[in-house]
């Protein structure tokens, strides 16, 4: 179990309380509950500190299965932002989501030793509607989104290199709050290559 005081989404105001509890069933299976929320209203709003999310609560239930070469992690998440005129939330807002991460690490005795292949699928939906003036927690009130990410990785001792490809699809977006340069797109792809040293 753990308990921490933090500044949420890097707000500089240490008013978030977060905690987690993990139960280990056996060497391969465990379950974790994580929860946290802001105890004092923050009006700071930046790209790193979205004012609505920084005044909310977040809860996760995570299941982890590890048995080489597989790691499988499904989880569900819920967030809640209470009504507050101070931050421009004229009604409560919530999101519900879930994800599944699956990773396969190739055996050291094979030609692909050091290679792993993580794949992640995510889905999230938000409450409210633009017509009702609901707070926007995603791509407009009432919007939904899903993503698929593949991250092939090679590691040799402390050194690693990995590529990543991800695709995001959104539904029920509010124009200007979606994806793309003008915020009107409903999908987006991203690719990158990363290399470095792990300590």
Secondary structure, 3 states (H helix, E strand, C coil): CEEEEECCCCCCCCCEEEEEEEEECCCCEEEEEEEEEECCCCCCCCCCCCCCHHHEEEEEEEEEEEECCEEEEEEEEEEEECCEHHHCECCCEEEEEEEEEEEEECCCCCCCCCEEEEEEEEEEEECCCCCCCCCCCCCCCCCEEEEEEEEEEEEECCEEEEEEEEEEEEECCCCCCCECCCCCECEEEEEEEEEEECC
